[in-house]
């Protein structure tokens, strides 16, 4: 019985590595109603924590059936890459969120 449990556990662990993660699978969640307009209030960026820091703009995320505002923040640059800001894209199926990402120059 113990040997059978080890085989089953090993097979399950091996299967997890074969299955693509959600980000690799390209799963998109479409929302029929677009995000609200970005906050109109004046946003003051805090001082850069280091010389080459990149600002990620504040944006709306869709969580648990509603839009939630995510504040802007700084990230570290990556040599040889350009950062593309997170944004919403509109298609015939609705709106979907495109996460911020690094693109090779």
Secondary structure in CASP SS format (residue, H / E / C, confidence):
PFRMAT SS
TARGET T0000
AUTHOR 0000-0000-0000
METHOD secondary structure of the structure
MODEL  1
X C 1.00
X H 1.00
X H 1.00
X H 1.00
X H 1.00
X H 1.00
X H 1.00
X H 1.00
X H 1.00
X H 1.00
X H 1.00
X H 1.00
X H 1.00
X H 1.00
X H 1.00
X H 1.00
X H 1.00
X H 1.00
X C 1.00
X C 1.00
X C 1.00
X H 1.00
X H 1.00
X H 1.00
X H 1.00
X C 1.00
X C 1.00
X C 1.00
X C 1.00
X C 1.00
X E 1.00
X C 1.00
X C 1.00
X C 1.00
X C 1.00
X C 1.00
X C 1.00
X C 1.00
X C 1.00
X C 1.00
X C 1.00
X C 1.00
X C 1.00
X C 1.00
X C 1.00
X C 1.00
X C 1.00
X C 1.00
X C 1.00
X C 1.00
X C 1.00
X C 1.00
X C 1.00
X E 1.00
X E 1.00
X E 1.00
X C 1.00
X C 1.00
X E 1.00
X E 1.00
X E 1.00
X E 1.00
X E 1.00
X C 1.00
X C 1.00
X E 1.00
X E 1.00
X E 1.00
X E 1.00
X E 1.00
X C 1.00
X C 1.00
X E 1.00
X E 1.00
X E 1.00
X C 1.00
X C 1.00
X C 1.00
X C 1.00
X C 1.00
X E 1.00
X E 1.00
X E 1.00
X E 1.00
X C 1.00
X C 1.00
X E 1.00
X E 1.00
X E 1.00
X E 1.00
X E 1.00
X C 1.00
X C 1.00
X E 1.00
X E 1.00
X E 1.00
X E 1.00
X E 1.00
X C 1.00
X C 1.00
X E 1.00
X E 1.00
X E 1.00
X E 1.00
X C 1.00
END
